[in-house]
Amino acid sequence: MSDAANMYDAGHIQVLEGWAAIRKRPGMYIGSTGEQGLHHMVFDVVGRAVNEVLAGRAASVEVTLTPDGGVRVVDDGPGIPVEATGNAGGSGVEALLTRMHPGAEPGGRHAVATSLFGTGPCVTNALSSRLTAEVWREGVHWVQEYARGVALTPLTAVGPTDRSGTAIAFWPDTEIFGTAECSFAVLAERFRELAFLNRGLAVSLTDERPPGGARSVRLRFPGGARDFVAFLDAQAGAPVHPDVIGFEREDPRMSGTIEGALRWSGSHEQRILSYANSEPTPHGGTHTAGFHDGVAAAVNAYAREHRLLPEEAPDLGADRIGDGLTAVVSVKLDQPEFSGSTRGVLGGAAVRAGVARTVRRQLGTWLEGHPEQAAAIVGRINRGTRQG
């Protein structure tokens, strides 16, 4: 091989920036170019709208799947700022849709991350054959059009308005995604989770694609985690006790809040769902460990005090206490610590201790106040222990 053929210098390095880099390697930003990637695009746009609601600036979010393959996300907040932002110039709309990190967004416990990658609407814009942004703000209706991440028009005032809010409609690029389509069921499941975990949130999802007519669902759950457990428990058989036990508490020692709910049923299945800042943690972590610690401590303390266990018997184990238990554990932290890049396991020793304290105290108080249901719970666990 000649020296010329073997030469490698800076001229051989290809530098891709902005939308070109995203389109070259879309999987790095949304995980796949199939259905999963499409859902991440939707979640990244919906995330901005959801955080408007959680910040108290909006009341609801509407998501529509259109017959031509588009997705439209609308909120009734104050509208994205239209004035120039930062040294780079351009409106707040352009910053949101063309920059990976357009500026300070609400963070910590007061915001949700709706997708694993959290890259924001700029990636959705780059991977869409076209995108339309509409803003209703301070009496003016603004519109801007994009194609594959590039602005086709400036942000333009098209008339007066008496409403406020933002609408982002996008059409995923078939050159990248082929024939993949968004799943109504998958989107509805994630939006349902968000509505359960954030009781002030209302999300509607409408699918206009079915030839037989549109279908839609509106998701809002004022009962929060209690409603979530009741929903999960619907197929678990008859409950051992009628009440869903719920609690919510702020703990400065873990710089966050804990919300949880639980109920035992006649089933032998244990189902515990856990979340950190509204993100699923499928592999658990310190919040689930603390939950198990707190439940075991409260149940054993109650059973001992009320002589529902023989003095010589060992404490009821966490595995037996969890038999037939359905629970939701949700923590919202200022600075969550995750183990690994997939964010599936929550860390932080203070979280385990904080959740255990809250669960032991709140569940113990509930058991004392509901002696008949408490006896049924301990009896159910004892029967399971003897059968085991």
PERAFEN-V910260 format. One record per residue. N is the residue number from 1. RES is the residue in three letters. OMEGA is omega in radians with two decimals (none if undefined). Layout:
n: [N	N]
res: [RES	RES]
omega: [OMEGA	OMEGA]
This chain:
n: [1	2	3	4	5	6	7	8	9	10	11	12	13	14	15	16	17	18	19	20	21	22	23	24	25	26	27	28	29	30	31	32	33	34	35	36	37	38	39	40	41	42	43	44	45	46	47	48	49	50	51	52	53	54	55	56	57	58	59	60	61	62	63	64	65	66	67	68	69	70	71	72	73	74	75	76	77	78	79	80	81	82	83	84	85	86	87	88	89	90	91	92	93	94	95	96	97	98	99	100	101	102	103	104	105	106	107	108	109	110	111	112	113	114	115	116	117	118	119	120	121	122	123	124	125	126	127	128	129	130	131	132	133	134	135	136	137	138	139	140	141	142	143	144	145	146	147	148	149	150	151	152	153	154	155	156	157	158	159	160	161	162	163	164	165	166	167	168	169	170	171	172	173	174	175	176	177	178	179	180	181	182	183	184	185	186	187	188	189	190	191	192	193	194	195	196	197	198	199	200	201	202	203	204	205	206	207	208	209	210	211	212	213	214	215	216	217	218	219	220	221	222	223	224	225	226	227	228	229	230	231	232	233	234	235	236	237	238	239	240	241	242	243	244	245	246	247	248	249	250	251	252	253	254	255	256	257	258	259	260	261	262	263	264	265	266	267	268	269	270	271	272	273	274	275	276	277	278	279	280	281	282	283	284	285	286	287	288	289	290	291	292	293	294	295	296	297	298	299	300	301	302	303	304	305	306	307	308	309	310	311	312	313	314	315	316	317	318	319	320	321	322	323	324	325	326	327	328	329	330	331	332	333	334	335	336	337	338	339	340	341	342	343	344	345	346	347	348	349	350	351	352	353	354	355	356	357	358	359	360	361	362	363	364	365	366	367	368	369	370	371	372	373	374	375	376	377	378	379	380	381	382	383	384	385	386	387	388]
res: [MET	SER	ASP	ALA	ALA	ASN	MET	TYR	ASP	ALA	GLY	HIS	ILE	GLN	VAL	LEU	GLU	GLY	TRP	ALA	ALA	ILE	ARG	LYS	ARG	PRO	GLY	MET	TYR	ILE	GLY	SER	THR	GLY	GLU	GLN	GLY	LEU	HIS	HIS	MET	VAL	PHE	ASP	VAL	VAL	GLY	ARG	ALA	VAL	ASN	GLU	VAL	LEU	ALA	GLY	ARG	ALA	ALA	SER	VAL	GLU	VAL	THR	LEU	THR	PRO	ASP	GLY	GLY	VAL	ARG	VAL	VAL	ASP	ASP	GLY	PRO	GLY	ILE	PRO	VAL	GLU	ALA	THR	GLY	ASN	ALA	GLY	GLY	SER	GLY	VAL	GLU	ALA	LEU	LEU	THR	ARG	MET	HIS	PRO	GLY	ALA	GLU	PRO	GLY	GLY	ARG	HIS	ALA	VAL	ALA	THR	SER	LEU	PHE	GLY	THR	GLY	PRO	CYS	VAL	THR	ASN	ALA	LEU	SER	SER	ARG	LEU	THR	ALA	GLU	VAL	TRP	ARG	GLU	GLY	VAL	HIS	TRP	VAL	GLN	GLU	TYR	ALA	ARG	GLY	VAL	ALA	LEU	THR	PRO	LEU	THR	ALA	VAL	GLY	PRO	THR	ASP	ARG	SER	GLY	THR	ALA	ILE	ALA	PHE	TRP	PRO	ASP	THR	GLU	ILE	PHE	GLY	THR	ALA	GLU	CYS	SER	PHE	ALA	VAL	LEU	ALA	GLU	ARG	PHE	ARG	GLU	LEU	ALA	PHE	LEU	ASN	ARG	GLY	LEU	ALA	VAL	SER	LEU	THR	ASP	GLU	ARG	PRO	PRO	GLY	GLY	ALA	ARG	SER	VAL	ARG	LEU	ARG	PHE	PRO	GLY	GLY	ALA	ARG	ASP	PHE	VAL	ALA	PHE	LEU	ASP	ALA	GLN	ALA	GLY	ALA	PRO	VAL	HIS	PRO	ASP	VAL	ILE	GLY	PHE	GLU	ARG	GLU	ASP	PRO	ARG	MET	SER	GLY	THR	ILE	GLU	GLY	ALA	LEU	ARG	TRP	SER	GLY	SER	HIS	GLU	GLN	ARG	ILE	LEU	SER	TYR	ALA	ASN	SER	GLU	PRO	THR	PRO	HIS	GLY	GLY	THR	HIS	THR	ALA	GLY	PHE	HIS	ASP	GLY	VAL	ALA	ALA	ALA	VAL	ASN	ALA	TYR	ALA	ARG	GLU	HIS	ARG	LEU	LEU	PRO	GLU	GLU	ALA	PRO	ASP	LEU	GLY	ALA	ASP	ARG	ILE	GLY	ASP	GLY	LEU	THR	ALA	VAL	VAL	SER	VAL	LYS	LEU	ASP	GLN	PRO	GLU	PHE	SER	GLY	SER	THR	ARG	GLY	VAL	LEU	GLY	GLY	ALA	ALA	VAL	ARG	ALA	GLY	VAL	ALA	ARG	THR	VAL	ARG	ARG	GLN	LEU	GLY	THR	TRP	LEU	GLU	GLY	HIS	PRO	GLU	GLN	ALA	ALA	ALA	ILE	VAL	GLY	ARG	ILE	ASN	ARG	GLY	THR	ARG	GLN	GLY]
omega: [-3.10	3.10	-3.13	-3.13	-3.08	-3.07	3.10	3.14	-3.06	-3.14	3.13	-3.09	3.11	-3.13	3.09	-3.14	3.01	-3.03	-3.13	3.12	-3.13	-3.11	3.13	-3.10	-3.07	-3.11	3.11	-3.03	-3.11	3.03	-3.13	3.04	3.06	-3.10	-3.13	3.12	3.08	-3.14	3.09	3.08	3.11	-3.09	-3.13	3.07	3.14	-3.12	3.13	-3.12	3.13	-3.13	3.00	3.10	-3.08	3.09	3.12	-3.11	-3.14	-3.10	-3.04	3.10	3.11	3.14	-3.12	3.01	-3.00	-3.07	-3.11	3.07	-3.14	3.07	-3.13	-3.11	-3.06	2.97	-3.11	3.09	-3.10	-3.08	3.10	3.10	-3.11	3.13	-3.14	-3.13	2.99	-3.10	-3.08	-3.10	-3.11	-3.10	3.03	3.10	3.13	3.11	-3.13	-2.98	-3.09	-3.12	-3.09	3.13	-2.99	-3.14	-3.07	3.02	3.08	-3.06	3.10	-3.04	-3.04	3.13	3.09	2.96	-3.03	3.08	-3.11	-2.98	3.05	-3.06	3.08	-3.05	-3.12	3.12	3.06	3.13	-3.10	-3.07	3.12	3.09	3.01	3.13	3.08	3.07	3.06	3.12	3.01	-2.99	3.05	3.03	-3.10	3.08	-3.11	3.13	3.01	-3.12	3.11	2.98	3.14	3.05	-3.08	3.14	3.06	-3.12	2.96	3.02	-2.94	3.03	-3.06	3.09	3.12	3.12	3.06	3.12	3.05	3.12	-3.11	3.03	3.03	3.10	-3.12	-3.13	-3.13	-3.05	-3.13	3.05	-3.13	-3.01	3.14	-3.09	-3.12	3.14	3.06	3.09	3.08	-3.08	-3.12	3.12	-3.14	-3.14	-3.13	3.11	3.09	3.07	-3.10	3.14	3.06	-3.02	-3.14	-2.90	3.09	-3.02	3.02	3.14	3.03	3.11	3.14	3.12	-3.12	-3.04	-3.07	-3.13	-3.13	-3.13	-3.07	2.99	-3.12	3.09	3.07	-2.98	3.05	-3.03	-3.12	-3.13	3.07	-3.07	3.10	3.11	-3.14	3.14	3.10	3.10	-3.13	-3.04	-3.01	-3.12	-3.02	-3.10	-3.08	3.11	3.07	3.12	-3.01	-3.05	2.88	-3.11	-3.10	3.13	3.11	-3.08	3.01	3.13	-3.13	-3.10	3.04	3.10	-3.14	-3.12	3.05	2.98	3.14	3.07	-3.11	3.03	3.08	3.08	3.12	3.11	3.05	-3.14	3.00	-3.14	3.14	3.09	-3.11	-3.08	3.01	-3.06	3.10	3.03	3.06	3.03	-3.00	3.13	3.03	-3.10	-3.04	3.12	3.10	3.07	3.10	3.09	3.11	3.11	-3.07	3.13	-3.14	-3.12	-3.11	-3.11	3.14	3.13	3.13	-3.11	3.12	-3.07	-3.08	3.05	3.07	3.04	3.03	-3.08	-3.07	-3.08	3.07	3.07	3.06	-3.10	-3.11	-3.14	3.13	3.11	-3.13	-3.14	3.14	-3.08	2.96	-3.07	3.01	3.12	-3.10	3.04	3.06	-2.94	3.07	-3.11	-3.13	3.10	-3.14	3.07	3.13	-3.05	-3.10	3.08	-3.11	-3.12	3.14	3.07	3.10	-3.12	-3.13	3.12	3.14	-3.13	-3.12	3.12	3.14	3.12	-3.09	-3.10	-3.13	-3.10	-3.05	3.11	3.10	3.10	-3.14	-3.14	3.12	-3.11	-3.11	-3.00	-3.12	3.12	3.11	3.11	3.12	3.14	-3.12	3.09	3.10	-3.13	3.13	3.12	3.10	3.12	-3.12	3.14	3.13	none]
